[in-house]
């Protein structure tokens, strides 16, 4: 199955949740902001939201500093 992540097509396991996808990118789900199909997704929902073929997901890593 494939999704569009940050503008690039990426293969994903059909069973993956948003949290598992983020971890597959080498990121910690606690430190990212996610938009799924144009809607902001609350961090607490990452483990319970699955991905579907063709989903558009934007992942932004939160960075401290100024």
mmCIF file as Biopython writes it, N, C-alpha, C and O atoms, coordinates in Angstrom:
data_model
#
loop_
_atom_site.group_PDB
_atom_site.id
_atom_site.type_symbol
_atom_site.label_atom_id
_atom_site.label_alt_id
_atom_site.label_comp_id
_atom_site.label_asym_id
_atom_site.label_entity_id
_atom_site.label_seq_id
_atom_site.pdbx_PDB_ins_code
_atom_site.Cartn_x
_atom_site.Cartn_y
_atom_site.Cartn_z
_atom_site.occupancy
_atom_site.B_iso_or_equiv
_atom_site.auth_seq_id
_atom_site.auth_asym_id
_atom_site.pdbx_PDB_model_num
ATOM 1   N N  . UNK A ? 1  ? 0.855  -1.168 0.000  1.0 0.0 1  A 1 
ATOM 2   C CA . UNK A ? 1  ? 0.000  0.000  0.000  1.0 0.0 1  A 1 
ATOM 3   C C  . UNK A ? 1  ? 0.904  1.235  0.000  1.0 0.0 1  A 1 
ATOM 4   O O  . UNK A ? 1  ? 2.018  1.191  0.522  1.0 0.0 1  A 1 
ATOM 5   N N  . UNK A ? 2  ? 0.424  2.330  -0.584 1.0 0.0 2  A 1 
ATOM 6   C CA . UNK A ? 2  ? 1.213  3.560  -0.638 1.0 0.0 2  A 1 
ATOM 7   C C  . UNK A ? 2  ? 0.411  4.756  -0.135 1.0 0.0 2  A 1 
ATOM 8   O O  . UNK A ? 2  ? -0.802 4.845  -0.325 1.0 0.0 2  A 1 
ATOM 9   N N  . UNK A ? 3  ? 1.130  5.670  0.515  1.0 0.0 3  A 1 
ATOM 10  C CA . UNK A ? 3  ? 0.568  6.946  0.945  1.0 0.0 3  A 1 
ATOM 11  C C  . UNK A ? 3  ? 1.471  8.048  0.402  1.0 0.0 3  A 1 
ATOM 12  O O  . UNK A ? 3  ? 2.590  7.793  -0.044 1.0 0.0 3  A 1 
ATOM 13  N N  . UNK A ? 4  ? 0.969  9.262  0.447  1.0 0.0 4  A 1 
ATOM 14  C CA . UNK A ? 4  ? 1.774  10.417 0.071  1.0 0.0 4  A 1 
ATOM 15  C C  . UNK A ? 4  ? 2.174  11.112 1.363  1.0 0.0 4  A 1 
ATOM 16  O O  . UNK A ? 4  ? 1.329  11.659 2.071  1.0 0.0 4  A 1 
ATOM 17  N N  . UNK A ? 5  ? 3.468  11.086 1.665  1.0 0.0 5  A 1 
ATOM 18  C CA . UNK A ? 5  ? 3.978  11.669 2.906  1.0 0.0 5  A 1 
ATOM 19  C C  . UNK A ? 5  ? 4.905  12.826 2.570  1.0 0.0 5  A 1 
ATOM 20  O O  . UNK A ? 5  ? 5.928  12.649 1.909  1.0 0.0 5  A 1 
ATOM 21  N N  . UNK A ? 6  ? 4.535  14.005 3.034  1.0 0.0 6  A 1 
ATOM 22  C CA . UNK A ? 6  ? 5.313  15.216 2.778  1.0 0.0 6  A 1 
ATOM 23  C C  . UNK A ? 6  ? 5.626  15.350 1.285  1.0 0.0 6  A 1 
ATOM 24  O O  . UNK A ? 6  ? 6.735  15.710 0.891  1.0 0.0 6  A 1 
ATOM 25  N N  . UNK A ? 7  ? 4.609  15.048 0.467  1.0 0.0 7  A 1 
ATOM 26  C CA . UNK A ? 7  ? 4.724  15.228 -0.974 1.0 0.0 7  A 1 
ATOM 27  C C  . UNK A ? 7  ? 5.391  14.093 -1.727 1.0 0.0 7  A 1 
ATOM 28  O O  . UNK A ? 7  ? 5.539  14.172 -2.946 1.0 0.0 7  A 1 
ATOM 29  N N  . UNK A ? 8  ? 5.801  13.029 -1.028 1.0 0.0 8  A 1 
ATOM 30  C CA . UNK A ? 8  ? 6.468  11.909 -1.676 1.0 0.0 8  A 1 
ATOM 31  C C  . UNK A ? 8  ? 5.699  10.617 -1.430 1.0 0.0 8  A 1 
ATOM 32  O O  . UNK A ? 8  ? 5.216  10.360 -0.327 1.0 0.0 8  A 1 
ATOM 33  N N  . UNK A ? 9  ? 5.597  9.818  -2.475 1.0 0.0 9  A 1 
ATOM 34  C CA . UNK A ? 9  ? 4.938  8.528  -2.342 1.0 0.0 9  A 1 
ATOM 35  C C  . UNK A ? 9  ? 5.817  7.597  -1.509 1.0 0.0 9  A 1 
ATOM 36  O O  . UNK A ? 9  ? 7.019  7.483  -1.748 1.0 0.0 9  A 1 
ATOM 37  N N  . UNK A ? 10 ? 5.196  6.929  -0.522 1.0 0.0 10 A 1 
ATOM 38  C CA . UNK A ? 10 ? 5.943  6.021  0.355  1.0 0.0 10 A 1 
ATOM 39  C C  . UNK A ? 10 ? 5.143  4.749  0.553  1.0 0.0 10 A 1 
ATOM 40  O O  . UNK A ? 10 ? 3.930  4.795  0.755  1.0 0.0 10 A 1 
ATOM 41  N N  . UNK A ? 11 ? 5.828  3.605  0.496  1.0 0.0 11 A 1 
ATOM 42  C CA . UNK A ? 11 ? 5.137  2.349  0.790  1.0 0.0 11 A 1 
ATOM 43  C C  . UNK A ? 11 ? 4.935  2.212  2.295  1.0 0.0 11 A 1 
ATOM 44  O O  . UNK A ? 11 ? 5.801  2.595  3.082  1.0 0.0 11 A 1 
ATOM 45  N N  . UNK A ? 12 ? 3.796  1.666  2.688  1.0 0.0 12 A 1 
ATOM 46  C CA . UNK A ? 12 ? 3.503  1.421  4.100  1.0 0.0 12 A 1 
ATOM 47  C C  . UNK A ? 12 ? 2.842  0.058  4.247  1.0 0.0 12 A 1 
ATOM 48  O O  . UNK A ? 12 ? 2.237  -0.462 3.310  1.0 0.0 12 A 1 
ATOM 49  N N  . UNK A ? 13 ? 2.966  -0.497 5.421  1.0 0.0 13 A 1 
ATOM 50  C CA . UNK A ? 13 ? 2.288  -1.742 5.744  1.0 0.0 13 A 1 
ATOM 51  C C  . UNK A ? 13 ? 0.800  -1.418 5.934  1.0 0.0 13 A 1 
ATOM 52  O O  . UNK A ? 13 ? 0.477  -0.453 6.627  1.0 0.0 13 A 1 
ATOM 53  N N  . UNK A ? 14 ? -0.099 -2.185 5.350  1.0 0.0 14 A 1 
ATOM 54  C CA . UNK A ? 14 ? -1.535 -1.898 5.482  1.0 0.0 14 A 1 
ATOM 55  C C  . UNK A ? 14 ? -2.046 -1.900 6.918  1.0 0.0 14 A 1 
ATOM 56  O O  . UNK A ? 14 ? -3.108 -1.342 7.193  1.0 0.0 14 A 1 
ATOM 57  N N  . UNK A ? 15 ? -1.315 -2.513 7.830  1.0 0.0 15 A 1 
ATOM 58  C CA . UNK A ? 15 ? -1.737 -2.586 9.224  1.0 0.0 15 A 1 
ATOM 59  C C  . UNK A ? 15 ? -1.216 -1.429 10.073 1.0 0.0 15 A 1 
ATOM 60  O O  . UNK A ? 15 ? -1.596 -1.303 11.237 1.0 0.0 15 A 1 
ATOM 61  N N  . UNK A ? 16 ? -0.354 -0.583 9.509  1.0 0.0 16 A 1 
ATOM 62  C CA . UNK A ? 16 ? 0.269  0.486  10.290 1.0 0.0 16 A 1 
ATOM 63  C C  . UNK A ? 16 ? -0.717 1.548  10.746 1.0 0.0 16 A 1 
ATOM 64  O O  . UNK A ? 16 ? -1.660 1.906  10.040 1.0 0.0 16 A 1 
ATOM 65  N N  . UNK A ? 17 ? -0.465 2.033  11.945 1.0 0.0 17 A 1 
ATOM 66  C CA . UNK A ? 17 ? -1.159 3.215  12.449 1.0 0.0 17 A 1 
ATOM 67  C C  . UNK A ? 17 ? -0.286 4.423  12.136 1.0 0.0 17 A 1 
ATOM 68  O O  . UNK A ? 17 ? 0.845  4.282  11.672 1.0 0.0 17 A 1 
ATOM 69  N N  . UNK A ? 18 ? -0.822 5.608  12.395 1.0 0.0 18 A 1 
ATOM 70  C CA . UNK A ? 18 ? -0.032 6.829  12.204 1.0 0.0 18 A 1 
ATOM 71  C C  . UNK A ? 18 ? 1.223  6.770  13.074 1.0 0.0 18 A 1 
ATOM 72  O O  . UNK A ? 18 ? 2.303  7.153  12.622 1.0 0.0 18 A 1 
ATOM 73  N N  . UNK A ? 19 ? 1.098  6.299  14.307 1.0 0.0 19 A 1 
ATOM 74  C CA . UNK A ? 19 ? 2.257  6.201  15.210 1.0 0.0 19 A 1 
ATOM 75  C C  . UNK A ? 19 ? 3.330  5.290  14.617 1.0 0.0 19 A 1 
ATOM 76  O O  . UNK A ? 19 ? 4.512  5.631  14.656 1.0 0.0 19 A 1 
ATOM 77  N N  . UNK A ? 20 ? 2.946  4.163  14.082 1.0 0.0 20 A 1 
ATOM 78  C CA . UNK A ? 20 ? 3.916  3.225  13.504 1.0 0.0 20 A 1 
ATOM 79  C C  . UNK A ? 20 ? 4.576  3.822  12.266 1.0 0.0 20 A 1 
ATOM 80  O O  . UNK A ? 20 ? 5.768  3.616  12.039 1.0 0.0 20 A 1 
ATOM 81  N N  . UNK A ? 21 ? 3.813  4.556  11.469 1.0 0.0 21 A 1 
ATOM 82  C CA . UNK A ? 21 ? 4.393  5.207  10.304 1.0 0.0 21 A 1 
ATOM 83  C C  . UNK A ? 21 ? 5.451  6.221  10.727 1.0 0.0 21 A 1 
ATOM 84  O O  . UNK A ? 21 ? 6.539  6.265  10.153 1.0 0.0 21 A 1 
ATOM 85  N N  . UNK A ? 22 ? 5.133  7.028  11.725 1.0 0.0 22 A 1 
ATOM 86  C CA . UNK A ? 22 ? 6.083  8.034  12.217 1.0 0.0 22 A 1 
ATOM 87  C C  . UNK A ? 22 ? 7.355  7.353  12.717 1.0 0.0 22 A 1 
ATOM 88  O O  . UNK A ? 22 ? 8.462  7.806  12.425 1.0 0.0 22 A 1 
ATOM 89  N N  . UNK A ? 23 ? 7.197  6.273  13.463 1.0 0.0 23 A 1 
ATOM 90  C CA . UNK A ? 23 ? 8.355  5.538  13.962 1.0 0.0 23 A 1 
ATOM 91  C C  . UNK A ? 23 ? 9.175  4.951  12.818 1.0 0.0 23 A 1 
ATOM 92  O O  . UNK A ? 23 ? 10.398 4.855  12.923 1.0 0.0 23 A 1 
ATOM 93  N N  . UNK A ? 24 ? 8.516  4.555  11.723 1.0 0.0 24 A 1 
ATOM 94  C CA . UNK A ? 24 ? 9.246  4.010  10.571 1.0 0.0 24 A 1 
ATOM 95  C C  . UNK A ? 24 ? 10.131 5.069  9.921  1.0 0.0 24 A 1 
ATOM 96  O O  . UNK A ? 24 ? 11.088 4.742  9.220  1.0 0.0 24 A 1 
ATOM 97  N N  . UNK A ? 25 ? 9.806  6.338  10.157 1.0 0.0 25 A 1 
ATOM 98  C CA . UNK A ? 25 ? 10.616 7.442  9.634  1.0 0.0 25 A 1 
ATOM 99  C C  . UNK A ? 25 ? 11.782 7.772  10.564 1.0 0.0 25 A 1 
ATOM 100 O O  . UNK A ? 25 ? 12.589 8.656  10.275 1.0 0.0 25 A 1 
ATOM 101 N N  . UNK A ? 26 ? 11.861 7.053  11.681 1.0 0.0 26 A 1 
ATOM 102 C CA . UNK A ? 26 ? 12.916 7.307  12.648 1.0 0.0 26 A 1 
ATOM 103 C C  . UNK A ? 26 ? 12.615 8.482  13.564 1.0 0.0 26 A 1 
ATOM 104 O O  . UNK A ? 26 ? 13.517 9.054  14.176 1.0 0.0 26 A 1 
ATOM 105 N N  . UNK A ? 27 ? 11.331 8.837  13.652 1.0 0.0 27 A 1 
ATOM 106 C CA . UNK A ? 27 ? 10.929 9.975  14.475 1.0 0.0 27 A 1 
ATOM 107 C C  . UNK A ? 27 ? 10.168 9.484  15.709 1.0 0.0 27 A 1 
ATOM 108 O O  . UNK A ? 27 ? 9.585  8.400  15.707 1.0 0.0 27 A 1 
ATOM 109 N N  . UNK A ? 28 ? 10.186 10.289 16.737 1.0 0.0 28 A 1 
ATOM 110 C CA . UNK A ? 28 ? 9.453  10.002 17.962 1.0 0.0 28 A 1 
ATOM 111 C C  . UNK A ? 28 ? 8.081  10.668 17.861 1.0 0.0 28 A 1 
ATOM 112 O O  . UNK A ? 28 ? 8.007  11.890 17.730 1.0 0.0 28 A 1 
ATOM 113 N N  . UNK A ? 29 ? 6.989  9.892  17.917 1.0 0.0 29 A 1 
ATOM 114 C CA . UNK A ? 29 ? 5.658  10.477 17.772 1.0 0.0 29 A 1 
ATOM 115 C C  . UNK A ? 29 ? 5.338  11.592 18.772 1.0 0.0 29 A 1 
ATOM 116 O O  . UNK A ? 29 ? 4.447  12.406 18.528 1.0 0.0 29 A 1 
ATOM 117 N N  . UNK A ? 30 ? 6.058  11.631 19.892 1.0 0.0 30 A 1 
ATOM 118 C CA . UNK A ? 30 ? 5.816  12.681 20.887 1.0 0.0 30 A 1 
ATOM 119 C C  . UNK A ? 30 ? 6.300  14.048 20.421 1.0 0.0 30 A 1 
ATOM 120 O O  . UNK A ? 30 ? 5.910  15.070 20.984 1.0 0.0 30 A 1 
ATOM 121 N N  . UNK A ? 31 ? 7.147  14.070 19.393 1.0 0.0 31 A 1 
ATOM 122 C CA . UNK A ? 31 ? 7.768  15.328 18.992 1.0 0.0 31 A 1 
ATOM 123 C C  . UNK A ? 31 ? 7.464  15.719 17.545 1.0 0.0 31 A 1 
ATOM 124 O O  . UNK A ? 31 ? 8.264  16.395 16.900 1.0 0.0 31 A 1 
ATOM 125 N N  . UNK A ? 32 ? 6.315  15.295 17.044 1.0 0.0 32 A 1 
ATOM 126 C CA . UNK A ? 32 ? 5.921  15.678 15.689 1.0 0.0 32 A 1 
ATOM 127 C C  . UNK A ? 32 ? 4.491  16.203 15.678 1.0 0.0 32 A 1 
ATOM 128 O O  . UNK A ? 32 ? 3.702  15.937 16.584 1.0 0.0 32 A 1 
ATOM 129 N N  . UNK A ? 33 ? 4.188  16.942 14.647 1.0 0.0 33 A 1 
ATOM 130 C CA . UNK A ? 33 ? 2.837  17.415 14.366 1.0 0.0 33 A 1 
ATOM 131 C C  . UNK A ? 33 ? 2.410  16.722 13.081 1.0 0.0 33 A 1 
ATOM 132 O O  . UNK A ? 33 ? 3.186  16.640 12.129 1.0 0.0 33 A 1 
ATOM 133 N N  . UNK A ? 34 ? 1.174  16.222 13.050 1.0 0.0 34 A 1 
ATOM 134 C CA . UNK A ? 34 ? 0.708  15.458 11.896 1.0 0.0 34 A 1 
ATOM 135 C C  . UNK A ? 34 ? -0.593 16.029 11.362 1.0 0.0 34 A 1 
ATOM 136 O O  . UNK A ? 34 ? -1.509 16.373 12.110 1.0 0.0 34 A 1 
ATOM 137 N N  . UNK A ? 35 ? -0.640 16.118 10.038 1.0 0.0 35 A 1 
ATOM 138 C CA . UNK A ? 35 ? -1.870 16.463 9.330  1.0 0.0 35 A 1 
ATOM 139 C C  . UNK A ? 35 ? -2.183 15.279 8.425  1.0 0.0 35 A 1 
ATOM 140 O O  . UNK A ? 35 ? -1.347 14.865 7.622  1.0 0.0 35 A 1 
ATOM 141 N N  . UNK A ? 36 ? -3.379 14.739 8.558  1.0 0.0 36 A 1 
ATOM 142 C CA . UNK A ? 36 ? -3.799 13.590 7.762  1.0 0.0 36 A 1 
ATOM 143 C C  . UNK A ? 36 ? -4.962 14.003 6.879  1.0 0.0 36 A 1 
ATOM 144 O O  . UNK A ? 36 ? -6.027 14.377 7.371  1.0 0.0 36 A 1 
ATOM 145 N N  . UNK A ? 37 ? -4.753 13.933 5.584  1.0 0.0 37 A 1 
ATOM 146 C CA . UNK A ? 37 ? -5.768 14.309 4.597  1.0 0.0 37 A 1 
ATOM 147 C C  . UNK A ? 37 ? -6.320 15.712 4.861  1.0 0.0 37 A 1 
ATOM 148 O O  . UNK A ? 37 ? -7.526 15.946 4.777  1.0 0.0 37 A 1 
ATOM 149 N N  . UNK A ? 38 ? -5.420 16.631 5.179  1.0 0.0 38 A 1 
ATOM 150 C CA . UNK A ? 38 ? -5.802 18.028 5.333  1.0 0.0 38 A 1 
ATOM 151 C C  . UNK A ? 38 ? -6.317 18.430 6.702  1.0 0.0 38 A 1 
ATOM 152 O O  . UNK A ? 38 ? -6.672 19.590 6.911  1.0 0.0 38 A 1 
ATOM 153 N N  . UNK A ? 39 ? -6.365 17.487 7.644  1.0 0.0 39 A 1 
ATOM 154 C CA . UNK A ? 39 ? -6.867 17.799 8.980  1.0 0.0 39 A 1 
ATOM 155 C C  . UNK A ? 39 ? -5.805 17.490 10.029 1.0 0.0 39 A 1 
ATOM 156 O O  . UNK A ? 39 ? -5.158 16.443 9.985  1.0 0.0 39 A 1 
ATOM 157 N N  . UNK A ? 40 ? -5.632 18.423 10.980 1.0 0.0 40 A 1 
ATOM 158 C CA . UNK A ? 40 ? -4.685 18.206 12.072 1.0 0.0 40 A 1 
ATOM 159 C C  . UNK A ? 40 ? -5.143 17.001 12.893 1.0 0.0 40 A 1 
ATOM 160 O O  . UNK A ? 40 ? -6.334 16.822 13.148 1.0 0.0 40 A 1 
ATOM 161 N N  . UNK A ? 41 ? -4.188 16.191 13.296 1.0 0.0 41 A 1 
ATOM 162 C CA . UNK A ? 41 ? -4.492 14.989 14.067 1.0 0.0 41 A 1 
ATOM 163 C C  . UNK A ? 41 ? -3.893 15.141 15.460 1.0 0.0 41 A 1 
ATOM 164 O O  . UNK A ? 41 ? -2.697 15.394 15.608 1.0 0.0 41 A 1 
ATOM 165 N N  . UNK A ? 42 ? -4.726 14.985 16.472 1.0 0.0 42 A 1 
ATOM 166 C CA . UNK A ? 42 ? -4.251 15.094 17.852 1.0 0.0 42 A 1 
ATOM 167 C C  . UNK A ? 42 ? -3.267 13.965 18.154 1.0 0.0 42 A 1 
ATOM 168 O O  . UNK A ? 42 ? -3.485 12.816 17.769 1.0 0.0 42 A 1 
ATOM 169 N N  . UNK A ? 43 ? -2.194 14.306 18.841 1.0 0.0 43 A 1 
ATOM 170 C CA . UNK A ? 43 ? -1.126 13.351 19.152 1.0 0.0 43 A 1 
ATOM 171 C C  . UNK A ? 43 ? -1.657 12.094 19.844 1.0 0.0 43 A 1 
ATOM 172 O O  . UNK A ? 43 ? -1.186 10.993 19.560 1.0 0.0 43 A 1 
ATOM 173 N N  . UNK A ? 44 ? -2.605 12.238 20.724 1.0 0.0 44 A 1 
ATOM 174 C CA . UNK A ? 44 ? -3.154 11.095 21.435 1.0 0.0 44 A 1 
ATOM 175 C C  . UNK A ? 44 ? -3.876 10.098 20.547 1.0 0.0 44 A 1 
ATOM 176 O O  . UNK A ? 44 ? -4.117 8.962  20.956 1.0 0.0 44 A 1 
ATOM 177 N N  . UNK A ? 45 ? -4.223 10.511 19.338 1.0 0.0 45 A 1 
ATOM 178 C CA . UNK A ? 45 ? -4.927 9.625  18.411 1.0 0.0 45 A 1 
ATOM 179 C C  . UNK A ? 45 ? -3.990 8.850  17.486 1.0 0.0 45 A 1 
ATOM 180 O O  . UNK A ? 45 ? -4.437 7.933  16.797 1.0 0.0 45 A 1 
ATOM 181 N N  . UNK A ? 46 ? -2.691 9.200  17.455 1.0 0.0 46 A 1 
ATOM 182 C CA . UNK A ? 46 ? -1.748 8.548  16.537 1.0 0.0 46 A 1 
ATOM 183 C C  . UNK A ? 46 ? -1.801 7.022  16.609 1.0 0.0 46 A 1 
ATOM 184 O O  . UNK A ? 46 ? -1.827 6.368  15.567 1.0 0.0 46 A 1 
ATOM 185 N N  . UNK A ? 47 ? -1.818 6.431  17.822 1.0 0.0 47 A 1 
ATOM 186 C CA . UNK A ? 47 ? -1.807 4.963  17.894 1.0 0.0 47 A 1 
ATOM 187 C C  . UNK A ? 47 ? -3.099 4.297  17.424 1.0 0.0 47 A 1 
ATOM 188 O O  . UNK A ? 47 ? -3.091 3.107  17.109 1.0 0.0 47 A 1 
ATOM 189 N N  . UNK A ? 48 ? -4.191 5.025  17.370 1.0 0.0 48 A 1 
ATOM 190 C CA . UNK A ? 48 ? -5.467 4.420  17.012 1.0 0.0 48 A 1 
ATOM 191 C C  . UNK A ? 48 ? -5.960 4.716  15.610 1.0 0.0 48 A 1 
ATOM 192 O O  . UNK A ? 48 ? -7.009 4.218  15.202 1.0 0.0 48 A 1 
ATOM 193 N N  . UNK A ? 49 ? -5.209 5.526  14.864 1.0 0.0 49 A 1 
ATOM 194 C CA . UNK A ? 49 ? -5.648 5.900  13.518 1.0 0.0 49 A 1 
ATOM 195 C C  . UNK A ? 49 ? -4.821 5.135  12.489 1.0 0.0 49 A 1 
ATOM 196 O O  . UNK A ? 49 ? -3.598 5.265  12.432 1.0 0.0 49 A 1 
ATOM 197 N N  . UNK A ? 50 ? -5.509 4.338  11.682 1.0 0.0 50 A 1 
ATOM 198 C CA . UNK A ? 50 ? -4.838 3.581  10.628 1.0 0.0 50 A 1 
ATOM 199 C C  . UNK A ? 50 ? -4.671 4.413  9.369  1.0 0.0 50 A 1 
ATOM 200 O O  . UNK A ? 50 ? -5.275 5.474  9.216  1.0 0.0 50 A 1 
ATOM 201 N N  . UNK A ? 51 ? -3.843 3.909  8.480  1.0 0.0 51 A 1 
ATOM 202 C CA . UNK A ? 51 ? -3.620 4.566  7.193  1.0 0.0 51 A 1 
ATOM 203 C C  . UNK A ? 51 ? -4.324 3.783  6.095  1.0 0.0 51 A 1 
ATOM 204 O O  . UNK A ? 51 ? -4.487 2.567  6.189  1.0 0.0 51 A 1 
ATOM 205 N N  . UNK A ? 52 ? -4.739 4.495  5.053  1.0 0.0 52 A 1 
ATOM 206 C CA . UNK A ? 52 ? -5.411 3.866  3.919  1.0 0.0 52 A 1 
ATOM 207 C C  . UNK A ? 52 ? -4.681 4.243  2.631  1.0 0.0 52 A 1 
ATOM 208 O O  . UNK A ? 52 ? -3.992 5.261  2.564  1.0 0.0 52 A 1 
ATOM 209 N N  . UNK A ? 53 ? -4.845 3.415  1.630  1.0 0.0 53 A 1 
ATOM 210 C CA . UNK A ? 53 ? -4.243 3.658  0.327  1.0 0.0 53 A 1 
ATOM 211 C C  . UNK A ? 53 ? -4.525 5.083  -0.138 1.0 0.0 53 A 1 
ATOM 212 O O  . UNK A ? 53 ? -5.673 5.528  -0.150 1.0 0.0 53 A 1 
ATOM 213 N N  . UNK A ? 54 ? -3.457 5.796  -0.522 1.0 0.0 54 A 1 
ATOM 214 C CA . UNK A ? 54 ? -3.606 7.140  -1.070 1.0 0.0 54 A 1 
ATOM 215 C C  . UNK A ? 54 ? -3.736 8.253  -0.047 1.0 0.0 54 A 1 
ATOM 216 O O  . UNK A ? 54 ? -3.849 9.418  -0.429 1.0 0.0 54 A 1 
ATOM 217 N N  . UNK A ? 55 ? -3.723 7.931  1.245  1.0 0.0 55 A 1 
ATOM 218 C CA . UNK A ? 55 ? -3.778 8.992  2.262  1.0 0.0 55 A 1 
ATOM 219 C C  . UNK A ? 55 ? -2.652 9.993  2.050  1.0 0.0 55 A 1 
ATOM 220 O O  . UNK A ? 55 ? -1.563 9.646  1.593  1.0 0.0 55 A 1 
ATOM 221 N N  . UNK A ? 56 ? -2.940 11.228 2.388  1.0 0.0 56 A 1 
ATOM 222 C CA . UNK A ? 56 ? -1.932 12.293 2.367  1.0 0.0 56 A 1 
ATOM 223 C C  . UNK A ? 56 ? -1.608 12.630 3.811  1.0 0.0 56 A 1 
ATOM 224 O O  . UNK A ? 56 ? -2.481 13.023 4.584  1.0 0.0 56 A 1 
ATOM 225 N N  . UNK A ? 57 ? -0.335 12.471 4.163  1.0 0.0 57 A 1 
ATOM 226 C CA . UNK A ? 57 ? 0.084  12.729 5.533  1.0 0.0 57 A 1 
ATOM 227 C C  . UNK A ? 57 ? 1.269  13.694 5.518  1.0 0.0 57 A 1 
ATOM 228 O O  . UNK A ? 57 ? 2.243  13.499 4.791  1.0 0.0 57 A 1 
ATOM 229 N N  . UNK A ? 58 ? 1.162  14.727 6.329  1.0 0.0 58 A 1 
ATOM 230 C CA . UNK A ? 58 ? 2.253  15.689 6.487  1.0 0.0 58 A 1 
ATOM 231 C C  . UNK A ? 58 ? 2.783  15.529 7.901  1.0 0.0 58 A 1 
ATOM 232 O O  . UNK A ? 58 ? 2.020  15.580 8.866  1.0 0.0 58 A 1 
ATOM 233 N N  . UNK A ? 59 ? 4.071  15.338 8.023  1.0 0.0 59 A 1 
ATOM 234 C CA . UNK A ? 59 ? 4.705  15.145 9.312  1.0 0.0 59 A 1 
ATOM 235 C C  . UNK A ? 59 ? 5.748  16.251 9.486  1.0 0.0 59 A 1 
ATOM 236 O O  . UNK A ? 59 ? 6.653  16.402 8.665  1.0 0.0 59 A 1 
ATOM 237 N N  . UNK A ? 60 ? 5.608  17.010 10.554 1.0 0.0 60 A 1 
ATOM 238 C CA . UNK A ? 60 ? 6.542  18.093 10.841 1.0 0.0 60 A 1 
ATOM 239 C C  . UNK A ? 60 ? 7.160  17.844 12.208 1.0 0.0 60 A 1 
ATOM 240 O O  . UNK A ? 60 ? 6.449  17.646 13.193 1.0 0.0 60 A 1 
ATOM 241 N N  . UNK A ? 61 ? 8.464  17.855 12.262 1.0 0.0 61 A 1 
ATOM 242 C CA . UNK A ? 61 ? 9.152  17.631 13.537 1.0 0.0 61 A 1 
ATOM 243 C C  . UNK A ? 61 ? 9.243  18.947 14.301 1.0 0.0 61 A 1 
ATOM 244 O O  . UNK A ? 61 ? 9.675  19.967 13.764 1.0 0.0 61 A 1 
ATOM 245 N N  . UNK A ? 62 ? 8.833  18.903 15.549 1.0 0.0 62 A 1 
ATOM 246 C CA . UNK A ? 62 ? 8.919  20.070 16.412 1.0 0.0 62 A 1 
ATOM 247 C C  . UNK A ? 62 ? 10.361 20.263 16.842 1.0 0.0 62 A 1 
ATOM 248 O O  . UNK A ? 62 ? 11.016 19.319 17.284 1.0 0.0 62 A 1 
ATOM 249 N N  . UNK A ? 63 ? 10.862 21.501 16.712 1.0 0.0 63 A 1 
ATOM 250 C CA . UNK A ? 63 ? 12.241 21.809 17.054 1.0 0.0 63 A 1 
ATOM 251 C C  . UNK A ? 63 ? 12.240 22.978 18.020 1.0 0.0 63 A 1 
ATOM 252 O O  . UNK A ? 63 ? 11.615 24.007 17.762 1.0 0.0 63 A 1 
ATOM 253 N N  . UNK A ? 64 ? 12.939 22.818 19.128 1.0 0.0 64 A 1 
ATOM 254 C CA . UNK A ? 64 ? 13.040 23.898 20.102 1.0 0.0 64 A 1 
ATOM 255 C C  . UNK A ? 64 ? 14.140 24.872 19.684 1.0 0.0 64 A 1 
ATOM 256 O O  . UNK A ? 64 ? 15.071 24.515 18.962 1.0 0.0 64 A 1 
ATOM 257 N N  . UNK A ? 65 ? 14.008 26.077 20.145 1.0 0.0 65 A 1 
ATOM 258 C CA . UNK A ? 65 ? 15.046 27.067 19.848 1.0 0.0 65 A 1 
ATOM 259 C C  . UNK A ? 65 ? 14.456 28.291 19.196 1.0 0.0 65 A 1 
ATOM 260 O O  . UNK A ? 65 ? 13.245 28.385 18.998 1.0 0.0 65 A 1 
ATOM 261 N N  . UNK A ? 66 ? 15.302 29.210 18.870 1.0 0.0 66 A 1 
ATOM 262 C CA . UNK A ? 66 ? 14.771 30.441 18.319 1.0 0.0 66 A 1 
ATOM 263 C C  . UNK A ? 66 ? 15.500 30.982 17.186 1.0 0.0 66 A 1 
ATOM 264 O O  . UNK A ? 66 ? 15.123 32.025 16.651 1.0 0.0 66 A 1 
#
